[in-house]
Amino acid sequence: MSKGSLRPAMASVVALSFLLAAAPVAAHESPVANPANWPTAHSPSTITDARTEQAITRLLRQLTVEQKVGQVIQGDISSIKPEDLARYPLGSILAGGNSGPYGDERADAAKWLKLVNEFRAASRKAGAGVPILFGVDAVHGHSNLPGATIFPHNVGLGAAHDAELIKRIGAATAAEVAGSGIEWTFAPTLAAPQDLRWGRAYEGYSSDPAVIASYSKAMVEGLQGPLLAGKPLTAEKVAASAKHFLADGGTEQGKDQGDAKLAEPELVRLHAQGYPPAIDAGALTVMASFSSWNGVKNHGNRSLLTDVLKNRMGFEGLVVGDWNGHGQVEGCTPTDCAASINAGLDLYMAPDSWKGLFDNTLRQVREGKIPMARLDDAVRRILRVKYKLGLTGPKLVERGDPAAVGAQAHLDVAREAVAKSLVLLKNEGSVLPIKPGAKVLVTGPGADSMAMQAGGWTITWQGTDTTGADFPKGRTIGRAIVEAVAKAGGTAEIAKAQGSVRPDVAIVVFGEQPYAEFQGDVPNLLFQSREGELELMKQLKAQGVPVVAVFLSGRPMFVGPEMNVADAFVAAWQPGSQGQGVADVLVARKDGKPPRDFTGTLPFDWPRDARSPIVEPLWRVGHGLSYAKPASVGRVNEDPRVEVGSLLSETTFIRAGKVIEPWRLGLDSVVTMRAVDVAAQEDARQFTWSGKGDIALDGPVVDMQRHLNGGFALRLDWRLDARGSGPVTVAFAGVKLDVGKSLGALGKAATLRIPLTCFAEHGAKLGAVGSPLRLSADKGFTVSVRSALIEGVGEAIPCPPAAN
């Protein structure tokens, strides 16, 4: 679509898409989109202008084929150094969820700025003066940085139903990202999650496309500011990335990187509505989804990437891939995929595969498998974004103000967002707000856990090791409540259980542990207490103590028993670093009134039982109580109506020395086992070999192919107690590697990580893994194993040698 051409009004297109959805179309039709069925953006593009296009044309003539190929490839800081750009002139660098500057995951903004500037300087020397474009996952604030402002995850923001707030959050996030020298964030997520079993559901604002459409424009405008033709973004603004195109929230069974089996009208109605407003707002980039539409991977679907997104919707920026997502396209590998760029991908995200991909892509261009016109178009789009960011062109924009990170004005916005995200589902006897002068017990696993309240994508990819020390200007929920109660003349303490003094009220903070992406996929919506939360609530009630339940989660879940025990129940989602926002609504001041009332309402249906997708909800989207509008809630259903089993990931094999279902442990007769202490009482199992033999984990065949795309490794936490007389090998999916030199010091707890690519290189079939671990040794070998699992890693880890 030519720049400045007339486009139909958005309202008409949305209405048309709803009419199309009613047409009787087969659910599994051919995955070729008809552009006439899709909405368009209607504002003239301000991404570029005639003078900029002329400058890009001149620059394209100066670039060699090698430099053009480099422009369309992005590597991760964990596997590339600035000096590598002299040989491989890549056009873009990213920092993935587990990647920190110089291997430091807790680097400050100044260290990030230093690294970015080193890559920038190296790129200017290597690629005809064209600087690199640096991207990061700042998905709920600049969440890779300690001390940054961490906003509620999108599920909580969806509960706020406040587009103006979203714009302010985007502006604050942009200022902090730019403050560390970075100019591109991989946000906002415009998914419309339809099945809450999906591990990325909390990255979606709502299941309602109308909410997503209202938020997408606001967030893009907040991140980028107003786009003015011929002028770059200002220094405190960064490029947005509308993602993931398309229907990652509509896959079967909520499986991450799965298949959205939908007729085209349904695809348009549910999953496309956030993109035209984002394009109207000038979104500079769009990220392709890992997922498929009716069996065809989006990274290779020309009808979606080119015919719909670029031609029909009029998107003039760059389309970036997801983490080695091009390698999932049929006939492709992470280092060899002409099909993706030919389909319309402009920038490969090749975090650890960039070197091989560069060589193969260069060969394919020279052989004509990738037409020069397609390569030039991709490079033009990348240069267009770089000009708009002021990285190149007549007016350069210098970013880098570390003082912006964690600014008080940003923290205030986050605190407001937390308060507005809370949804009151129950408040019997007006137990809330907490009255002035009350004696309060704050308890539960989430009471003083920054990891639980911040969730995934915080400091590290999974967010499991986040602590309060990472955010000194933040507050855990428990600490914020203690402070608020004290200001109102009461007393409060954070404790695991009631002490000698009976409290007037107990606040139990509990919920999901942190997770990200497919590590959060679950078989159903049953919340299973792992730390005795329900029993604790029952004990408090038996002692006559009113209970307020504060539930931390990335999605609505079935909590019928907990809901019935609690006097008040608050869905707090994953509120981020500013727990004071929770206290602002739950705790009254000395005058008996809280600083804020509940205003949040459900962004997703709340389940009546644990089945998913939700057919008959307990409460629908938009439900929520408040102090001003109370209502009584009767007893709710306590039957989950699903088989109750372990909800631990299929990629956790041993935890605290115990084998996790559905995996089974087998021992050869020469191996004995007993419970031992390593870091806690009986938290490991010690295996002793009296001869040559194996221990092995076996279970149902599991598809782990997707774990090749995210830097995953087999992790063993163990202690070597005796070395034995022979070689020691670890096998995964039938492939053995020699780990004799990686066992760690005798008698000391150690961790062994083996990248899954090491096994795949020797023929392991990750598409059908039935035996994720086999440990072979000989007489005298003794080891105490605490855990075995698959985890994401951010650094490059060398492979052990193949076993003889």
C-alpha positions in Angstrom: 0.0 0.0 0.0 1.5 3.3 -1.0 2.2 6.0 1.6 -0.6 8.4 2.2 -3.3 6.4 0.4 -6.8 6.4 1.7 -7.8 3.6 4.1 -11.3 2.7 5.4 -12.2 3.7 8.9 -11.3 1.3 11.6 -14.9 1.0 13.0 -16.2 -0.1 9.7 -13.5 -2.7 9.2 -14.1 -4.1 12.7 -17.8 -4.4 12.0 -17.0 -6.1 8.7 -14.7 -8.6 10.4 -17.5 -9.5 12.9 -19.9 -10.2 10.0 -17.3 -12.3 8.3 -16.9 -14.4 11.5 -20.5 -15.5 11.2 -20.0 -17.0 7.8 -19.9 -20.9 7.8 -16.2 -21.5 7.0 -14.3 -24.7 7.7 -12.2 -24.4 10.9 -9.2 -25.9 9.3 -9.1 -24.2 5.9 -6.0 -23.6 3.9 -3.6 -21.3 5.8 -3.5 -18.7 3.0 -5.1 -15.4 4.0 -7.3 -13.3 1.8 -6.3 -9.7 2.4 -9.8 -8.5 1.5 -11.0 -10.0 4.8 -8.6 -8.1 7.0 -8.7 -4.6 8.7 -6.4 -1.8 7.6 -4.9 1.1 9.4 -6.3 4.4 8.3 -3.7 7.1 9.3 -1.1 8.2 6.8 2.3 6.7 7.6 4.8 9.0 9.4 7.5 6.4 9.7 9.2 7.8 6.6 9.2 10.6 4.1 10.5 11.2 0.6 13.8 12.7 1.7 14.5 9.8 4.0 13.7 7.3 1.3 16.1 9.0 -1.1 18.8 8.9 1.5 18.1 5.2 2.1 18.3 4.5 -1.6 21.8 6.2 -1.8 22.9 4.2 1.2 21.7 0.9 -0.3 23.9 1.5 -3.3 26.9 1.8 -1.1 26.3 -1.4 0.9 28.0 -4.6 -0.3 26.0 -7.8 -0.4 27.8 -8.9 2.8 26.7 -5.7 4.5 23.1 -6.1 3.4 23.0 -9.7 4.6 24.4 -8.6 7.9 21.7 -6.0 8.3 19.0 -8.7 8.3 20.5 -10.7 11.1 20.3 -10.1 14.9 22.6 -11.9 17.5 22.3 -12.1 21.3 25.0 -10.5 23.6 25.5 -13.9 25.2 27.1 -15.3 22.0 28.6 -12.3 20.2 31.1 -9.6 21.0 31.6 -6.1 19.4 34.8 -7.3 17.7 32.8 -10.0 15.9 31.1 -7.3 13.8 34.3 -6.7 11.8 33.8 -10.1 10.2 30.1 -10.4 10.5 28.5 -6.9 10.1 25.2 -7.7 11.8 22.5 -5.0 11.7 21.0 -5.7 15.1 21.9 -7.0 18.6 19.5 -8.1 21.4 19.7 -9.0 25.0 17.5 -12.0 25.8 15.8 -12.7 29.1 18.9 -14.4 30.6 21.5 -12.2 28.9 23.3 -9.4 30.9 26.2 -7.2 29.9 29.5 -9.0 30.3 27.7 -12.0 31.8 26.3 -9.9 34.6 22.5 -10.4 34.9 22.3 -7.7 37.6 24.2 -5.0 35.7 23.1 -1.4 36.2 22.1 1.1 33.6 25.6 2.5 33.2 27.0 -0.9 32.4 24.3 -1.5 29.9 25.0 1.9 28.3 28.7 1.0 28.1 28.0 -2.3 26.3 25.5 -0.7 23.9 28.0 2.0 23.0 30.7 -0.6 22.4 28.5 -2.5 19.9 27.5 0.8 18.3 31.0 2.0 17.8 32.1 -1.4 16.3 29.1 -1.4 14.0 29.9 2.0 12.6 33.3 0.8 11.6 32.0 -2.4 10.0 28.8 -1.8 8.1 29.4 1.2 5.9 28.8 3.4 9.0 25.4 1.9 9.7 24.9 1.5 13.4 23.3 -1.6 15.1 19.8 -1.6 16.4 19.7 -2.8 20.0 16.6 -4.6 21.4 15.5 -5.8 24.8 12.5 -7.5 26.5 11.3 -4.5 28.5 7.8 -6.0 28.7 6.6 -4.6 32.1 9.0 -1.8 32.6 12.8 -2.1 31.9 12.6 -5.4 33.7 16.2 -6.7 33.0 17.6 -3.9 35.2 17.8 -4.0 39.0 16.4 -0.7 40.4 14.1 -0.2 37.4 10.4 0.5 37.7 8.5 -2.8 37.4 4.9 -2.3 36.3 2.1 -4.9 36.7 2.2 -7.6 33.9 -0.3 -7.0 31.2 -3.0 -9.1 32.7 -3.2 -6.7 35.6 -3.1 -3.7 33.3 -6.0 -5.2 31.4 -8.0 -5.2 34.7 -7.4 -1.5 35.1 -9.3 -0.7 31.9 -7.4 2.6 31.6 -5.9 3.5 28.2 -4.5 6.8 29.5 -2.6 5.0 32.2 -1.2 2.6 29.6 0.2 5.6 27.7 1.9 6.9 30.8 3.4 3.5 31.5 4.7 3.3 28.0 6.3 6.7 28.4 7.9 5.8 31.7 9.2 2.5 30.3 10.7 4.2 27.3 12.5 6.8 29.4 14.1 4.0 31.5 15.0 1.9 28.4 16.5 4.9 26.6 18.3 5.8 29.9 20.4 2.7 29.5 21.2 3.5 25.9 18.8 1.1 24.3 16.4 2.2 21.6 14.0 -0.8 21.1 11.7 -2.8 23.3 9.9 -6.0 22.3 6.5 -4.7 23.4 3.6 -4.5 23.5 2.1 -7.9 23.3 -1.2 -7.8 21.5 -2.2 -11.4 22.0 -5.8 -12.2 22.8 -5.5 -15.3 25.0 -8.4 -17.6 24.6 -7.2 -20.6 26.6 -5.6 -19.7 30.0 -3.5 -22.9 30.1 -1.1 -20.9 27.9 2.0 -20.0 29.8 2.1 -16.5 28.3 -1.5 -15.6 29.1 -0.3 -12.9 31.5 1.4 -11.1 28.6 -2.1 -10.5 27.1 -4.2 -7.6 28.3 -7.5 -9.4 27.9 -9.4 -12.0 26.0 -11.5 -9.1 24.7 -10.2 -7.8 21.3 -11.7 -4.4 22.1 -9.6 -3.9 25.2 -6.5 -4.9 23.2 -7.3 -2.5 20.4 -7.8 0.4 22.9 -4.5 -0.4 24.6 -2.3 -1.0 21.6 -2.4 2.6 20.3 -1.9 4.0 23.7 1.2 1.9 24.5 2.8 2.5 21.2 2.2 6.3 21.6 3.7 6.1 25.1 6.8 4.3 24.0 7.5 6.2 20.8 5.7 9.5 21.2 4.0 11.2 18.3 5.7 10.4 14.9 6.5 13.5 12.8 7.4 13.1 9.2 11.1 13.7 8.6 11.9 13.9 12.3 13.4 11.2 14.5 12.1 10.1 17.9 13.3 12.1 20.8 16.0 10.8 23.1 13.6 9.6 25.8 11.6 7.5 23.3 12.2 4.0 21.9 10.8 1.8 19.1 7.8 -0.4 20.0 7.3 -3.9 18.7 3.7 -5.1 18.2 3.7 -8.8 18.8 3.3 -11.7 18.2 1.9 -11.8 14.7 -0.4 -13.7 14.8 -2.8 -15.7 17.1 -0.2 -16.9 19.6 -3.1 -16.6 22.1 -5.3 -18.9 20.1 -3.4 -22.1 19.9 -4.9 -25.5 20.6 -5.0 -26.4 24.3 -3.2 -23.2 25.1 0.1 -24.6 24.0 2.9 -22.2 23.6 4.4 -22.1 20.1 1.4 -24.3 19.1 -1.1 -24.3 16.3 -4.1 -21.9 16.0 -6.6 -24.0 14.1 -9.1 -21.3 13.2 -11.1 -20.2 10.2 -9.9 -16.9 8.7 -12.8 -14.8 10.0 -12.2 -16.0 13.5 -8.5 -15.3 13.2 -9.4 -11.7 12.1 -12.1 -11.2 14.7 -10.2 -12.3 17.8 -6.5 -11.9 17.0 -6.0 -9.1 14.5 -7.8 -6.2 16.1 -4.8 -4.8 18.0 -2.6 -4.3 15.0 -4.3 -1.6 12.9 -4.3 0.8 15.9 -0.7 0.1 16.6 0.2 0.7 13.0 -1.9 3.9 13.1 0.2 5.0 16.1 3.3 4.4 14.0 4.7 1.2 15.5 8.1 0.8 14.0 8.4 -2.9 14.3 6.2 -6.1 14.4 7.4 -9.4 15.8 6.3 -12.6 14.1 4.9 -15.4 16.3 6.4 -18.8 17.0 3.0 -20.3 16.5 1.3 -21.7 13.4 -2.0 -21.0 11.7 -3.7 -24.2 10.6 -0.4 -26.0 10.5 1.9 -23.4 8.8 4.4 -21.6 10.9 3.9 -17.8 10.9 7.6 -17.2 10.3 7.1 -18.7 6.9 3.5 -17.6 6.0 3.8 -15.0 3.1 0.1 -14.4 3.0 0.2 -13.1 6.6 3.5 -11.3 6.8 3.5 -9.7 3.3 0.0 -9.8 1.8 -1.9 -8.9 5.0 0.5 -7.1 7.4 2.6 -5.1 4.9 0.2 -4.7 1.9 -3.3 -4.8 3.4 -2.5 -3.2 6.8 0.1 -0.8 5.3 2.8 -1.6 7.8 6.0 0.1 6.6 8.4 -0.8 9.4 10.4 -4.0 9.9 9.2 -7.4 10.8 11.5 -9.2 13.2 11.5 -12.9 14.1 11.3 -14.5 17.5 14.2 -16.4 19.1 15.3 -18.8 16.3 11.7 -19.0 15.2 12.7 -19.2 11.6 14.3 -22.5 12.4 10.8 -24.0 13.0 9.6 -23.3 9.4 9.3 -26.5 7.3 12.6 -27.3 5.6 14.5 -24.8 7.7 17.0 -24.9 10.5 18.2 -22.0 12.7 21.2 -21.5 10.5 19.5 -22.0 7.1 16.1 -20.5 6.2 15.6 -18.6 3.0 11.9 -19.3 3.3 11.4 -16.8 6.2 12.9 -13.8 4.5 11.1 -14.7 1.2 7.8 -14.8 3.2 8.3 -11.3 4.5 10.5 -11.5 7.6 13.0 -8.6 7.5 15.2 -9.3 10.5 16.1 -12.8 11.7 16.4 -13.2 15.5 19.3 -15.6 15.5 20.7 -15.2 19.0 23.2 -18.1 18.9 22.9 -19.1 15.2 23.9 -15.8 13.6 27.2 -17.0 12.3 26.0 -20.0 10.3 22.9 -18.1 9.3 25.0 -15.2 7.9 27.1 -17.6 5.8 24.1 -19.5 4.4 22.0 -16.4 3.7 24.9 -14.8 1.8 25.2 -18.0 -0.3 21.4 -18.1 -0.9 21.4 -14.4 -2.1 24.3 -15.1 -4.5 22.6 -18.2 -5.8 19.3 -16.3 -6.3 17.3 -18.3 -3.8 16.7 -15.0 -2.0 15.9 -12.4 -4.6 18.0 -9.2 -4.4 14.8 -7.2 -4.5 13.5 -8.9 -1.4 16.8 -8.4 0.4 16.9 -4.7 -0.5 13.3 -4.3 0.7 14.2 -5.9 4.0 17.3 -3.7 4.4 15.3 -0.6 3.4 12.7 -1.3 6.2 15.5 -1.8 8.7 17.2 1.4 7.7 13.9 3.2 7.8 13.6 2.3 11.5 17.2 3.3 12.2 16.6 6.7 10.6 13.4 7.2 12.6 15.3 6.4 15.8 18.0 8.9 14.9 20.7 6.2 14.9 21.7 7.5 11.4 20.6 10.4 9.2 21.0 14.1 9.3 20.1 14.4 13.0 21.6 11.8 15.3 19.9 11.1 18.7 22.0 10.2 21.6 20.3 8.1 24.3 21.7 7.4 27.7 20.6 8.9 31.0 21.0 6.2 33.8 19.4 8.6 36.3 16.0 8.0 34.5 16.0 4.4 35.7 13.7 4.1 38.8 12.8 7.8 38.8 10.2 8.7 41.4 7.6 9.9 38.9 7.8 6.4 37.2 7.4 4.7 40.6 4.4 6.7 41.3 2.8 5.6 38.0 3.5 2.0 38.9 2.0 2.4 42.3 -1.2 3.8 40.7 -1.3 1.0 38.2 -1.0 -1.6 41.0 -4.0 -0.1 42.8 -6.1 0.1 39.7 -5.3 -3.5 38.7 -6.7 -5.1 41.8 -10.0 -6.9 41.5 -12.2 -7.5 44.5 -14.0 -10.8 44.2 -15.3 -11.2 47.8 -15.6 -9.1 50.9 -17.9 -10.6 53.5 -18.5 -8.8 56.7 -16.7 -5.7 55.3 -13.4 -7.2 56.5 -11.8 -4.9 54.0 -10.5 -2.2 54.3 -8.3 -3.0 57.3 -9.4 -0.7 60.0 -7.2 1.8 61.8 -5.5 0.4 64.9 -5.9 -3.2 63.8 -3.5 -6.0 64.7 -2.6 -7.6 61.4 -0.8 -10.8 60.5 0.6 -10.9 56.9 1.5 -14.4 55.9 1.7 -16.8 53.0 4.5 -17.6 50.5 3.9 -14.4 48.6 3.9 -12.0 51.6 7.5 -11.0 51.3 8.4 -12.4 47.8 9.4 -10.0 45.1 9.7 -12.9 42.7 6.1 -14.0 43.1 4.7 -10.5 42.8 6.9 -9.5 39.8 6.6 -12.8 37.9 8.6 -13.9 34.9 10.6 -11.5 32.7 12.1 -9.9 35.8 15.9 -9.7 36.1 16.0 -13.1 34.4 13.8 -14.8 31.8 11.9 -17.0 34.3 12.1 -14.5 37.2 12.6 -17.2 39.8 15.5 -15.6 41.6 14.3 -12.0 41.8 14.6 -10.6 45.4 13.6 -7.4 47.2 17.2 -6.3 47.0 16.9 -6.0 43.3 14.4 -3.2 43.7 15.5 -1.0 46.7 12.8 1.6 45.8 10.1 -1.0 45.7 8.2 -2.9 48.4 7.0 -6.4 48.8 3.3 -6.6 49.5 3.8 -7.6 53.1 6.3 -4.8 53.9 4.0 -2.3 52.2 1.0 -3.5 54.3 3.1 -3.4 57.5 4.1 0.2 56.9 0.5 1.3 56.0 -1.0 -0.4 59.1 1.6 1.3 61.3 0.7 4.7 59.9 -2.9 4.1 60.7 -2.0 3.4 64.3 -2.1 -0.4 64.2 0.5 -3.1 64.4 1.4 -5.7 61.7 4.0 -8.4 61.2 5.1 -10.7 58.5 5.2 -14.3 59.9 4.7 -17.8 58.7 1.9 -18.4 61.3 0.0 -16.8 64.1 2.1 -15.9 67.1 1.1 -15.6 70.8 -1.1 -12.6 70.1 -4.3 -13.2 68.2 -4.5 -10.8 65.2 -7.7 -8.9 64.3 -7.2 -10.0 60.7 -4.8 -12.2 58.7 -3.8 -11.4 55.1 -2.6 -14.5 53.3 -0.6 -13.7 50.1 -0.3 -16.8 47.9 -0.4 -17.9 44.3 1.7 -19.0 41.3 5.5 -19.2 41.3 7.2 -17.2 38.5 7.4 -18.6 35.0 7.8 -17.4 31.4 6.7 -18.7 28.0 6.1 -22.4 27.7 7.5 -23.1 31.2 4.1 -21.8 32.4 2.0 -24.1 30.2 -0.4 -26.1 32.4 -2.8 -29.0 31.7 -5.7 -27.2 33.5 -6.6 -24.2 35.6 -6.4 -25.9 39.0 -4.4 -23.9 41.6 -2.7 -26.5 43.8 -1.3 -25.4 47.1 2.3 -26.5 47.5 3.1 -24.6 50.7 0.0 -25.4 52.8 -1.8 -22.1 52.0 -5.3 -23.6 52.2 -4.5 -25.4 55.5 -3.1 -22.2 57.0 -6.2 -20.3 56.0 -8.4 -23.0 57.6 -6.3 -22.9 60.8 -6.7 -19.1 61.1 -10.5 -19.4 60.5 -10.8 -22.1 63.1 -9.1 -19.7 65.6 -11.7 -17.0 64.8 -9.4 -14.9 62.7 -10.9 -13.2 59.6 -8.9 -14.0 56.5 -8.1 -11.8 53.5 -6.8 -13.8 50.6 -4.5 -11.9 48.1 -4.0 -14.1 45.1 -0.9 -13.6 42.9 -1.2 -15.2 39.5 -0.7 -14.7 35.8 -4.3 -15.8 35.0 -7.6 -16.5 36.6 -7.5 -20.0 38.2 -9.8 -22.3 40.0 -9.5 -21.6 43.7 -12.9 -22.7 45.0 -11.8 -24.0 48.3 -9.7 -21.0 49.1 -12.5 -18.7 48.0 -14.9 -20.3 50.4 -12.5 -20.2 53.4 -11.6 -16.6 52.9 -13.7 -13.7 54.1 -12.3 -11.4 51.4 -10.6 -12.4 48.2 -8.5 -10.1 46.0 -7.1 -11.0 42.5 -3.8 -9.1 42.6 -2.2 -10.6 39.4 1.5 -9.9 39.2 1.7 -6.3 40.4 5.5 -5.7 40.0 7.8 -3.8 42.3 5.5 -1.3 44.0 3.6 -3.3 46.6 2.4 0.0 48.1 -0.3 0.0 45.5 -1.9 -3.1 47.2 -1.7 -1.4 50.6 -3.3 1.7 49.2 -6.5 -0.2 48.6 -6.5 -2.8 51.4 -5.5 -0.6 54.4 -7.6 2.4 55.7 -6.0 5.5 57.0 -6.6 6.9 60.5 -9.8 8.5 59.2 -11.1 5.0 58.4 -11.0 5.4 54.6 -8.4 3.8 52.3 -6.5 6.0 49.9 -8.1 4.2 47.0 -11.2 2.1 46.3 -11.2 -1.0 44.1 -11.7 0.0 40.5 -10.3 -3.0 38.6 -12.5 -5.5 36.9 -11.7 -8.9 35.4 -9.9 -8.9 32.0 -10.6 -12.6 31.5 -13.5 -14.9 32.6 -12.9 -16.4 36.1 -13.3 -20.2 36.0 -16.1 -22.0 37.9 -13.9 -25.2 37.8 -10.5 -26.1 36.5 -11.5 -27.0 33.0 -10.2 -24.9 30.1 -11.1 -23.3 27.9 -13.7 -21.8 30.2 -17.3 -22.5 29.0 -19.3 -21.6 32.0 -17.4 -19.0 34.0 -18.0 -18.1 37.7 -17.6 -14.5 36.7 -17.3 -12.9 33.3 -15.0 -10.3 31.9 -15.8 -6.9 33.5 -16.9 -8.3 36.9 -15.5 -6.7 40.1 -16.7 -5.5 43.5 -15.8 -2.3 45.4 -16.3 -0.6 48.7 -18.8 1.7 47.0 -20.7 -1.1 45.4 -20.5 -4.2 47.7 -22.2 -7.5 47.1 -22.5 -10.8 49.0 -20.9 -13.9 47.5 -22.3 -17.2 48.4 -20.4 -20.5 48.4 -18.8 -21.4 45.2 -18.1 -24.8 43.6 -15.1 -26.7 45.1 -15.0 -29.6 42.6 -12.3 -28.9 40.0 -13.9 -31.5 37.7 -10.5 -32.5 36.4 -8.1 -35.2 37.5 -5.9 -33.8 40.3 -2.3 -34.5 39.5 1.0 -32.7 39.6 1.1 -29.3 37.7 4.8 -29.2 37.6 6.3 -28.7 34.2 6.9 -31.8 32.1 10.5 -30.6 32.0 11.0 -30.9 35.8 12.2 -34.5 36.5 13.6 -34.5 40.0 12.8 -31.8 42.7 14.2 -31.9 46.2 15.4 -35.4 45.6 11.9 -36.6 44.6 11.0 -37.9 41.1 8.1 -35.8 39.7 5.2 -37.5 38.0 4.8 -38.6 35.3 8.5 -39.6 35.3 9.7 -42.8 36.8 13.1 -43.8 38.2 14.7 -47.1 37.4 17.9 -48.5 39.0 20.2 -51.3 37.9 20.8 -53.9 40.6 24.3 -52.6 41.1 23.0 -49.2 42.2 21.5 -48.4 45.7 19.6 -45.3 46.8 19.0 -43.5 50.1 17.7 -40.1 51.2 20.4 -37.7 52.3 20.8 -34.0 53.3 22.6 -31.6 50.9 21.0 -28.1 51.6 18.0 -29.2 53.7 16.7 -32.3 55.4 16.5 -35.2 53.0 16.5 -32.9 50.0 18.5 -35.3 47.8 18.8 -39.0 46.9 22.3 -40.5 47.1 23.1 -43.2 44.5 26.0 -45.6 45.0 27.4 -47.9 42.4 28.9 -51.3 43.3 29.5 -52.1 39.6 29.0 -50.9 36.1 25.4 -49.8 35.7 22.8 -47.0 35.2 20.0 -45.1 36.8 17.4 -43.8 34.4 14.3 -41.7 34.2 11.5 -42.8 31.9 8.0 -41.7 31.1 5.5 -40.7 28.4 7.0 -39.5 25.1 7.2 -35.7 25.3 7.9 -33.3 22.4 10.8 -31.0 23.5 11.7 -29.8 20.0 10.8 -26.2 21.0 13.5 -26.2 23.7 16.1 -26.1 20.9 15.0 -22.5 20.2 15.7 -20.8 23.5 19.2 -21.7 24.8 17.9 -24.6 27.0 20.0 -27.0 29.0 19.7 -30.2 31.0 20.5 -29.1 34.6 21.6 -31.4 37.3 22.1 -30.1 40.9 24.2 -32.7 42.8 27.1 -33.4 45.1 29.9 -35.7 44.1 30.6 -38.0 47.1 33.0 -40.5 45.5 34.6 -40.6 42.1 34.6 -44.3 41.4 36.7 -46.3 39.0 35.3 -45.6 35.5 33.9 -43.1 33.2 30.7 -41.2 34.0 28.2 -40.3 31.3 24.9 -38.5 31.1 22.4 -39.4 28.4 19.4 -37.5 27.1 17.0 -38.9 24.6 19.4 -41.8 24.0 22.6 -39.7 23.3 25.5 -40.1 25.8 28.0 -37.5 26.7 31.1 -37.9 28.9 30.8 -35.7 32.0 33.8 -37.1 33.9 35.5 -33.7 33.9 32.4 -31.7 34.9 31.4 -33.4 38.1 32.5 -30.7 40.5 34.7 -30.8 43.6 34.4 -33.8 45.9 31.9 -33.2 48.7 30.7 -29.8 47.4 27.3 -29.0 46.0 27.6 -28.3 42.3 25.5 -27.7 39.2 26.0 -29.2 35.8 24.4 -27.7 32.7 24.5 -29.4 29.3 22.9 -27.5 26.4 20.3 -29.6 24.6 21.9 -28.7 21.4 24.9 -30.8 22.5 22.7 -33.9 22.5 20.9 -32.9 19.3 24.2 -32.5 17.5 24.8 -36.2 18.1 21.4 -37.3 16.9 19.0 -36.9 19.9 15.4 -36.6 18.6 13.9 -33.9 20.8 10.5 -34.4 19.1 10.0 -37.6 21.0 11.8 -37.8 24.4 10.8 -40.7 26.6 14.0 -40.9 28.6 15.3 -37.4 29.7 18.1 -38.7 31.9 20.3 -41.7 32.1 23.4 -41.6 34.4 26.0 -44.3 33.8 29.0 -45.0 36.1 31.1 -47.8 37.6 32.1 -49.3 40.9 32.7 -46.8 43.7 30.9 -43.8 42.1 28.6 -42.0 44.6 26.5 -38.9 43.9 23.7 -37.1 45.7 21.1 -35.7 43.3 18.9 -32.8 44.4 17.2 -31.9 41.1 17.1 -32.6 37.4 15.3 -30.3 35.0 15.4 -28.4 31.7 16.1 -24.7 32.1 16.9 -21.7 30.0 20.4 -20.4 30.1 21.7 -17.1 28.9 25.4 -17.8 28.4 27.3 -20.0 26.0 28.1 -23.4 27.6 30.6 -25.7 25.9 29.5 -29.3 25.1 31.0 -32.3 26.9 32.6 -34.8 24.6 30.6 -37.7 23.1 30.9 -40.9 25.1 32.9 -43.7 23.6 
